[in-house]
Amino acid sequence: MSEDSIHTEFLVIHTKDKQDKMVKKPLRILVKKSLENYFLHLDDSKRVGNLYQLVLSELERPLLDTIMQYTRGNQTRAASIMGINRSTLRKKLKRYGMN
């Protein structure tokens, strides 16, 4: 699926810049800045070997929480909105203790 066909215009955070103007920051920019900050402050002795899983878990938990609130706990509807199988959703909810 190309980025053009995915509607990401609502995946933004509105913040104020130094001149107190409202600025839209897409989620991908915030994730990138967080990763840059991670690498900037990385201590070789504390390096993790599972960064991919760490980042996914940081995104996945709030996604699951929000989608389950939006669907009022309807797992079938939540799975459909997320584009995943209901059993996959149940597995992910269990992983985060959200069942």
N, CA, C and O atoms as CSV, one atom per row, in Angstrom:
chain,resi,resn,atom,element,x,y,z
A,1,MET,N,N,0.845,-1.172,0.000
A,1,MET,CA,C,0.000,0.000,0.000
A,1,MET,C,C,0.894,1.241,0.000
A,1,MET,O,O,1.803,1.343,0.824
A,2,SER,N,N,0.655,2.156,-0.885
A,2,SER,CA,C,1.493,3.349,-0.968
A,2,SER,C,C,1.047,4.388,0.053
A,2,SER,O,O,-0.094,4.372,0.515
A,3,GLU,N,N,1.964,5.293,0.398
A,3,GLU,CA,C,1.637,6.341,1.358
A,3,GLU,C,C,0.536,7.246,0.844
A,3,GLU,O,O,-0.231,7.794,1.635
A,4,ASP,N,N,0.441,7.416,-0.482
A,4,ASP,CA,C,-0.582,8.288,-1.050
A,4,ASP,C,C,-1.988,7.765,-0.782
A,4,ASP,O,O,-2.927,8.552,-0.654
A,5,SER,N,N,-2.145,6.439,-0.694
A,5,SER,CA,C,-3.475,5.878,-0.508
A,5,SER,C,C,-3.860,5.758,0.966
A,5,SER,O,O,-4.998,5.408,1.278
A,6,ILE,N,N,-2.938,6.041,1.865
A,6,ILE,CA,C,-3.226,5.979,3.295
A,6,ILE,C,C,-3.519,7.394,3.789
A,6,ILE,O,O,-2.751,8.325,3.548
A,7,HIS,N,N,-4.638,7.533,4.480
A,7,HIS,CA,C,-5.024,8.862,4.972
A,7,HIS,C,C,-4.345,9.135,6.314
A,7,HIS,O,O,-4.804,8.667,7.356
A,8,THR,N,N,-3.264,9.887,6.280
A,8,THR,CA,C,-2.493,10.163,7.497
A,8,THR,C,C,-2.673,11.601,7.976
A,8,THR,O,O,-1.990,12.024,8.909
A,9,GLU,N,N,-3.570,12.351,7.363
A,9,GLU,CA,C,-3.690,13.754,7.731
A,9,GLU,C,C,-4.132,13.966,9.182
A,9,GLU,O,O,-3.947,15.049,9.736
A,10,PHE,N,N,-4.715,12.934,9.794
A,10,PHE,CA,C,-5.145,13.081,11.180
A,10,PHE,C,C,-4.107,12.556,12.173
A,10,PHE,O,O,-4.286,12.696,13.383
A,11,LEU,N,N,-3.029,11.956,11.678
A,11,LEU,CA,C,-1.966,11.459,12.553
A,11,LEU,C,C,-0.949,12.561,12.788
A,11,LEU,O,O,0.232,12.418,12.471
A,12,VAL,N,N,-1.427,13.661,13.349
A,12,VAL,CA,C,-0.565,14.813,13.619
A,12,VAL,C,C,-0.777,15.297,15.045
A,12,VAL,O,O,-1.823,15.075,15.655
A,13,ILE,N,N,0.239,15.957,15.549
A,13,ILE,CA,C,0.167,16.620,16.843
A,13,ILE,C,C,0.268,18.118,16.566
A,13,ILE,O,O,1.128,18.558,15.804
A,14,HIS,N,N,-0.598,18.881,17.178
A,14,HIS,CA,C,-0.543,20.331,17.040
A,14,HIS,C,C,0.235,20.888,18.220
A,14,HIS,O,O,-0.147,20.709,19.376
A,15,THR,N,N,1.329,21.564,17.910
A,15,THR,CA,C,2.152,22.178,18.953
A,15,THR,C,C,2.389,23.639,18.609
A,15,THR,O,O,2.076,24.088,17.506
A,16,LYS,N,N,2.935,24.363,19.551
A,16,LYS,CA,C,3.266,25.772,19.306
A,16,LYS,C,C,4.766,25.908,19.149
A,16,LYS,O,O,5.543,25.285,19.873
A,17,ASP,N,N,5.162,26.738,18.184
A,17,ASP,CA,C,6.589,26.994,17.988
A,17,ASP,C,C,7.035,28.146,18.891
A,17,ASP,O,O,6.272,28.609,19.738
A,18,LYS,N,N,8.271,28.601,18.703
A,18,LYS,CA,C,8.827,29.657,19.559
A,18,LYS,C,C,8.088,30.981,19.419
A,18,LYS,O,O,8.098,31.797,20.340
A,19,GLN,N,N,7.447,31.199,18.273
A,19,GLN,CA,C,6.683,32.433,18.060
A,19,GLN,C,C,5.219,32.247,18.449
A,19,GLN,O,O,4.375,33.083,18.127
A,20,ASP,N,N,4.920,31.144,19.146
A,20,ASP,CA,C,3.572,30.843,19.633
A,20,ASP,C,C,2.576,30.573,18.497
A,20,ASP,O,O,1.373,30.783,18.654
A,21,LYS,N,N,3.092,30.105,17.351
A,21,LYS,CA,C,2.229,29.734,16.229
A,21,LYS,C,C,1.957,28.239,16.290
A,21,LYS,O,O,2.820,27.457,16.688
A,22,MET,N,N,0.747,27.846,15.892
A,22,MET,CA,C,0.394,26.432,15.868
A,22,MET,C,C,1.107,25.747,14.695
A,22,MET,O,O,1.099,26.237,13.566
A,23,VAL,N,N,1.715,24.608,14.997
A,23,VAL,CA,C,2.456,23.849,13.999
A,23,VAL,C,C,1.961,22.411,14.028
A,23,VAL,O,O,1.780,21.828,15.097
A,24,LYS,N,N,1.743,21.841,12.840
A,24,LYS,CA,C,1.363,20.439,12.740
A,24,LYS,C,C,2.617,19.593,12.625
A,24,LYS,O,O,3.488,19.860,11.797
A,25,LYS,N,N,2.702,18.562,13.472
A,25,LYS,CA,C,3.828,17.646,13.403
A,25,LYS,C,C,3.281,16.244,13.163
A,25,LYS,O,O,2.606,15.687,14.028
A,26,PRO,N,N,3.565,15.669,11.995
A,26,PRO,CA,C,3.099,14.311,11.714
A,26,PRO,C,C,3.715,13.304,12.675
A,26,PRO,O,O,4.833,13.490,13.155
A,27,LEU,N,N,2.987,12.255,12.945
A,27,LEU,CA,C,3.443,11.198,13.843
A,27,LEU,C,C,4.820,10.679,13.435
A,27,LEU,O,O,5.669,10.450,14.296
A,28,ARG,N,N,5.052,10.491,12.148
A,28,ARG,CA,C,6.335,9.945,11.684
A,28,ARG,C,C,7.498,10.857,12.060
A,28,ARG,O,O,8.596,10.371,12.329
A,29,ILE,N,N,7.276,12.174,12.083
A,29,ILE,CA,C,8.327,13.117,12.475
A,29,ILE,C,C,8.608,12.975,13.969
A,29,ILE,O,O,9.764,12.997,14.389
A,30,LEU,N,N,7.557,12.831,14.767
A,30,LEU,CA,C,7.737,12.662,16.208
A,30,LEU,C,C,8.453,11.358,16.526
A,30,LEU,O,O,9.299,11.313,17.419
A,31,VAL,N,N,8.116,10.301,15.800
A,31,VAL,CA,C,8.800,9.016,15.994
A,31,VAL,C,C,10.266,9.150,15.611
A,31,VAL,O,O,11.146,8.670,16.325
A,32,LYS,N,N,10.528,9.805,14.483
A,32,LYS,CA,C,11.908,9.995,14.038
A,32,LYS,C,C,12.709,10.780,15.068
A,32,LYS,O,O,13.841,10.409,15.381
A,33,LYS,N,N,12.139,11.862,15.598
A,33,LYS,CA,C,12.833,12.669,16.602
A,33,LYS,C,C,13.096,11.860,17.869
A,33,LYS,O,O,14.153,11.997,18.486
A,34,SER,N,N,12.142,11.018,18.256
A,34,SER,CA,C,12.340,10.172,19.437
A,34,SER,C,C,13.485,9.197,19.215
A,34,SER,O,O,14.294,8.969,20.115
A,35,LEU,N,N,13.558,8.617,18.014
A,35,LEU,CA,C,14.648,7.683,17.706
A,35,LEU,C,C,15.990,8.401,17.643
A,35,LEU,O,O,16.998,7.878,18.117
A,36,GLU,N,N,16.006,9.593,17.063
A,36,GLU,CA,C,17.243,10.372,17.026
A,36,GLU,C,C,17.702,10.684,18.444
A,36,GLU,O,O,18.895,10.615,18.740
A,37,ASN,N,N,16.761,11.026,19.324
A,37,ASN,CA,C,17.079,11.294,20.724
A,37,ASN,C,C,17.614,10.036,21.403
A,37,ASN,O,O,18.553,10.106,22.196
A,38,TYR,N,N,17.024,8.904,21.097
A,38,TYR,CA,C,17.481,7.624,21.650
A,38,TYR,C,C,18.946,7.384,21.276
A,38,TYR,O,O,19.766,7.062,22.136
A,39,PHE,N,N,19.268,7.542,19.994
A,39,PHE,CA,C,20.634,7.296,19.539
A,39,PHE,C,C,21.614,8.355,20.050
A,39,PHE,O,O,22.781,8.055,20.302
A,40,LEU,N,N,21.144,9.576,20.202
A,40,LEU,CA,C,21.994,10.646,20.724
A,40,LEU,C,C,22.428,10.352,22.160
A,40,LEU,O,O,23.561,10.645,22.543
A,41,HIS,N,N,21.538,9.782,22.939
A,41,HIS,CA,C,21.817,9.514,24.351
A,41,HIS,C,C,22.159,8.053,24.614
A,41,HIS,O,O,22.168,7.609,25.762
A,42,LEU,N,N,22.435,7.325,23.576
A,42,LEU,CA,C,22.710,5.900,23.712
A,42,LEU,C,C,24.050,5.661,24.396
A,42,LEU,O,O,25.089,6.169,23.974
A,43,ASP,N,N,23.993,4.894,25.433
A,43,ASP,CA,C,25.189,4.459,26.145
A,43,ASP,C,C,25.446,3.035,25.662
A,43,ASP,O,O,24.576,2.172,25.783
A,44,ASP,N,N,26.635,2.786,25.117
A,44,ASP,CA,C,26.932,1.467,24.542
A,44,ASP,C,C,26.666,0.324,25.514
A,44,ASP,O,O,26.342,-0.786,25.090
A,45,SER,N,N,26.797,0.581,26.799
A,45,SER,CA,C,26.565,-0.493,27.770
A,45,SER,C,C,25.081,-0.783,27.965
A,45,SER,O,O,24.716,-1.831,28.497
A,46,LYS,N,N,24.224,0.144,27.534
A,46,LYS,CA,C,22.781,-0.038,27.710
A,46,LYS,C,C,22.064,-0.280,26.384
A,46,LYS,O,O,20.836,-0.205,26.321
A,47,ARG,N,N,22.805,-0.562,25.350
A,47,ARG,CA,C,22.217,-0.766,24.028
A,47,ARG,C,C,21.266,-1.960,24.064
A,47,ARG,O,O,21.572,-2.998,24.652
A,48,VAL,N,N,20.110,-1.794,23.425
A,48,VAL,CA,C,19.165,-2.906,23.338
A,48,VAL,C,C,19.360,-3.608,22.003
A,48,VAL,O,O,19.729,-2.981,21.011
A,49,GLY,N,N,19.114,-4.892,21.983
A,49,GLY,CA,C,19.264,-5.658,20.760
A,49,GLY,C,C,17.942,-5.866,20.033
A,49,GLY,O,O,17.890,-6.506,18.983
A,50,ASN,N,N,16.877,-5.319,20.606
A,50,ASN,CA,C,15.557,-5.516,20.010
A,50,ASN,C,C,14.845,-4.180,19.802
A,50,ASN,O,O,13.681,-4.030,20.173
A,51,LEU,N,N,15.529,-3.233,19.221
A,51,LEU,CA,C,14.978,-1.892,19.028
A,51,LEU,C,C,13.679,-1.926,18.240
A,51,LEU,O,O,12.740,-1.198,18.562
A,52,TYR,N,N,13.614,-2.755,17.219
A,52,TYR,CA,C,12.406,-2.850,16.406
A,52,TYR,C,C,11.209,-3.217,17.281
A,52,TYR,O,O,10.162,-2.576,17.202
A,53,GLN,N,N,11.362,-4.243,18.111
A,53,GLN,CA,C,10.281,-4.678,18.986
A,53,GLN,C,C,9.957,-3.610,20.027
A,53,GLN,O,O,8.791,-3.406,20.367
A,54,LEU,N,N,10.979,-2.931,20.532
A,54,LEU,CA,C,10.781,-1.860,21.506
A,54,LEU,C,C,9.926,-0.736,20.918
A,54,LEU,O,O,8.982,-0.270,21.556
A,55,VAL,N,N,10.258,-0.308,19.709
A,55,VAL,CA,C,9.512,0.769,19.059
A,55,VAL,C,C,8.082,0.315,18.771
A,55,VAL,O,O,7.135,1.065,19.005
A,56,LEU,N,N,7.923,-0.903,18.266
A,56,LEU,CA,C,6.576,-1.399,17.992
A,56,LEU,C,C,5.725,-1.436,19.255
A,56,LEU,O,O,4.555,-1.055,19.228
A,57,SER,N,N,6.297,-1.885,20.341
A,57,SER,CA,C,5.517,-1.961,21.580
A,57,SER,C,C,5.140,-0.576,22.090
A,57,SER,O,O,4.067,-0.399,22.667
A,58,GLU,N,N,6.015,0.410,21.880
A,58,GLU,CA,C,5.710,1.777,22.298
A,58,GLU,C,C,4.556,2.362,21.477
A,58,GLU,O,O,3.799,3.192,21.980
A,59,LEU,N,N,4.421,1.942,20.238
A,59,LEU,CA,C,3.333,2.426,19.386
A,59,LEU,C,C,2.078,1.567,19.522
A,59,LEU,O,O,0.956,2.073,19.507
A,60,GLU,N,N,2.288,0.275,19.654
A,60,GLU,CA,C,1.176,-0.671,19.618
A,60,GLU,C,C,0.257,-0.544,20.831
A,60,GLU,O,O,-0.965,-0.578,20.687
A,61,ARG,N,N,0.822,-0.400,21.997
A,61,ARG,CA,C,-0.002,-0.330,23.214
A,61,ARG,C,C,-0.988,0.846,23.181
A,61,ARG,O,O,-2.180,0.631,23.403
A,62,PRO,N,N,-0.537,2.082,22.911
A,62,PRO,CA,C,-1.514,3.175,22.850
A,62,PRO,C,C,-2.489,3.022,21.688
A,62,PRO,O,O,-3.642,3.443,21.786
A,63,LEU,N,N,-2.037,2.421,20.591
A,63,LEU,CA,C,-2.935,2.161,19.468
A,63,LEU,C,C,-4.059,1.226,19.896
A,63,LEU,O,O,-5.234,1.492,19.644
A,64,LEU,N,N,-3.683,0.129,20.545
A,64,LEU,CA,C,-4.683,-0.834,21.003
A,64,LEU,C,C,-5.624,-0.213,22.029
A,64,LEU,O,O,-6.837,-0.410,21.965
A,65,ASP,N,N,-5.068,0.527,22.963
A,65,ASP,CA,C,-5.884,1.168,23.987
A,65,ASP,C,C,-6.901,2.115,23.357
A,65,ASP,O,O,-8.080,2.097,23.711
A,66,THR,N,N,-6.443,2.928,22.435
A,66,THR,CA,C,-7.318,3.912,21.798
A,66,THR,C,C,-8.377,3.246,20.937
A,66,THR,O,O,-9.543,3.638,20.971
A,67,ILE,N,N,-7.983,2.248,20.170
A,67,ILE,CA,C,-8.945,1.583,19.286
A,67,ILE,C,C,-9.995,0.823,20.091
A,67,ILE,O,O,-11.159,0.766,19.695
A,68,MET,N,N,-9.592,0.241,21.217
A,68,MET,CA,C,-10.559,-0.485,22.042
A,68,MET,C,C,-11.530,0.487,22.726
A,68,MET,O,O,-12.703,0.164,22.912
A,69,GLN,N,N,-11.047,1.659,23.093
A,69,GLN,CA,C,-11.954,2.679,23.630
A,69,GLN,C,C,-12.916,3.158,22.550
A,69,GLN,O,O,-14.114,3.303,22.791
A,70,TYR,N,N,-12.375,3.404,21.352
A,70,TYR,CA,C,-13.188,3.894,20.237
A,70,TYR,C,C,-14.299,2.908,19.880
A,70,TYR,O,O,-15.424,3.309,19.581
A,71,THR,N,N,-13.973,1.621,19.915
A,71,THR,CA,C,-14.957,0.597,19.549
A,71,THR,C,C,-15.730,0.084,20.759
A,71,THR,O,O,-16.524,-0.850,20.644
A,72,ARG,N,N,-15.496,0.694,21.913
A,72,ARG,CA,C,-16.151,0.297,23.169
A,72,ARG,C,C,-15.976,-1.190,23.447
A,72,ARG,O,O,-16.902,-1.876,23.880
A,73,GLY,N,N,-14.759,-1.669,23.188
A,73,GLY,CA,C,-14.411,-3.052,23.487
A,73,GLY,C,C,-14.824,-4.075,22.447
A,73,GLY,O,O,-14.639,-5.273,22.656
A,74,ASN,N,N,-15.373,-3.632,21.343
A,74,ASN,CA,C,-15.800,-4.554,20.292
A,74,ASN,C,C,-14.567,-5.012,19.500
A,74,ASN,O,O,-14.052,-4.286,18.650
A,75,GLN,N,N,-14.113,-6.223,19.799
A,75,GLN,CA,C,-12.885,-6.734,19.183
A,75,GLN,C,C,-13.037,-6.984,17.689
A,75,GLN,O,O,-12.090,-6.771,16.931
A,76,THR,N,N,-14.186,-7.422,17.264
A,76,THR,CA,C,-14.405,-7.662,15.833
A,76,THR,C,C,-14.282,-6.358,15.057
A,76,THR,O,O,-13.621,-6.303,14.020
A,77,ARG,N,N,-14.919,-5.317,15.563
A,77,ARG,CA,C,-14.857,-4.008,14.900
A,77,ARG,C,C,-13.447,-3.431,14.958
A,77,ARG,O,O,-12.961,-2.866,13.978
A,78,ALA,N,N,-12.792,-3.576,16.111
A,78,ALA,CA,C,-11.427,-3.063,16.267
A,78,ALA,C,C,-10.477,-3.751,15.292
A,78,ALA,O,O,-9.666,-3.094,14.638
A,79,ALA,N,N,-10.578,-5.063,15.198
A,79,ALA,CA,C,-9.716,-5.814,14.278
A,79,ALA,C,C,-9.965,-5.380,12.841
A,79,ALA,O,O,-9.028,-5.247,12.053
A,80,SER,N,N,-11.218,-5.163,12.507
A,80,SER,CA,C,-11.563,-4.732,11.146
A,80,SER,C,C,-10.961,-3.364,10.831
A,80,SER,O,O,-10.395,-3.163,9.757
A,81,ILE,N,N,-11.084,-2.438,11.760
A,81,ILE,CA,C,-10.526,-1.095,11.564
A,81,ILE,C,C,-9.008,-1.157,11.425
A,81,ILE,O,O,-8.420,-0.441,10.614
A,82,MET,N,N,-8.378,-2.020,12.225
A,82,MET,CA,C,-6.922,-2.139,12.191
A,82,MET,C,C,-6.423,-2.942,10.997
A,82,MET,O,O,-5.241,-2.885,10.658
A,83,GLY,N,N,-7.319,-3.688,10.360
A,83,GLY,CA,C,-6.912,-4.498,9.211
A,83,GLY,C,C,-6.185,-5.766,9.610
A,83,GLY,O,O,-5.343,-6.271,8.868
A,84,ILE,N,N,-6.516,-6.280,10.795
A,84,ILE,CA,C,-5.900,-7.522,11.252
A,84,ILE,C,C,-6.988,-8.516,11.627
A,84,ILE,O,O,-8.155,-8.152,11.766
A,85,ASN,N,N,-6.599,-9.762,11.789
A,85,ASN,CA,C,-7.516,-10.816,12.192
A,85,ASN,C,C,-7.891,-10.640,13.659
A,85,ASN,O,O,-7.079,-10.167,14.453
A,86,ARG,N,N,-9.116,-11.017,14.025
A,86,ARG,CA,C,-9.573,-10.873,15.401
A,86,ARG,C,C,-8.703,-11.672,16.378
A,86,ARG,O,O,-8.436,-11.215,17.489
A,87,SER,N,N,-8.269,-12.848,15.969
A,87,SER,CA,C,-7.415,-13.644,16.860
A,87,SER,C,C,-6.053,-12.974,17.062
A,87,SER,O,O,-5.463,-13.079,18.137
A,88,THR,N,N,-5.563,-12.299,16.049
A,88,THR,CA,C,-4.310,-11.538,16.180
A,88,THR,C,C,-4.507,-10.394,17.170
A,88,THR,O,O,-3.646,-10.138,18.012
A,89,LEU,N,N,-5.636,-9.715,17.067
A,89,LEU,CA,C,-5.944,-8.636,18.001
A,89,LEU,C,C,-5.995,-9.173,19.428
A,89,LEU,O,O,-5.435,-8.568,20.343
A,90,ARG,N,N,-6.660,-10.296,19.615
A,90,ARG,CA,C,-6.771,-10.881,20.956
A,90,ARG,C,C,-5.391,-11.227,21.523
A,90,ARG,O,O,-5.134,-11.033,22.711
A,91,LYS,N,N,-4.508,-11.739,20.663
A,91,LYS,CA,C,-3.142,-12.068,21.079
A,91,LYS,C,C,-2.393,-10.808,21.524
A,91,LYS,O,O,-1.692,-10.813,22.536
A,92,LYS,N,N,-2.551,-9.748,20.763
A,92,LYS,CA,C,-1.875,-8.488,21.081
A,92,LYS,C,C,-2.433,-7.890,22.386
A,92,LYS,O,O,-1.671,-7.387,23.212
A,93,LEU,N,N,-3.728,-7.944,22.563
A,93,LEU,CA,C,-4.327,-7.447,23.800
A,93,LEU,C,C,-3.830,-8.228,25.001
A,93,LEU,O,O,-3.560,-7.659,26.059
A,94,LYS,N,N,-3.711,-9.527,24.831
A,94,LYS,CA,C,-3.214,-10.386,25.910
A,94,LYS,C,C,-1.766,-10.042,26.241
A,94,LYS,O,O,-1.392,-9.990,27.412
A,95,ARG,N,N,-0.948,-9.805,25.209
A,95,ARG,CA,C,0.462,-9.471,25.401
A,95,ARG,C,C,0.627,-8.254,26.312
A,95,ARG,O,O,1.563,-8.193,27.109
A,96,TYR,N,N,-0.288,-7.283,26.191
A,96,TYR,CA,C,-0.185,-6.062,26.977
A,96,TYR,C,C,-1.102,-6.068,28.210
A,96,TYR,O,O,-1.253,-5.049,28.884
A,97,GLY,N,N,-1.702,-7.208,28.493
A,97,GLY,CA,C,-2.585,-7.325,29.658
A,97,GLY,C,C,-3.831,-6.486,29.539
A,97,GLY,O,O,-4.319,-5.936,30.527
A,98,MET,N,N,-4.349,-6.386,28.320
A,98,MET,CA,C,-5.503,-5.530,28.061
A,98,MET,C,C,-6.771,-6.333,27.751
A,98,MET,O,O,-7.717,-5.782,27.188
A,99,ASN,N,N,-6.810,-7.598,28.100
A,99,ASN,CA,C,-7.977,-8.411,27.747
A,99,ASN,C,C,-9.034,-8.387,28.788
A,99,ASN,O,O,-10.074,-9.025,28.628
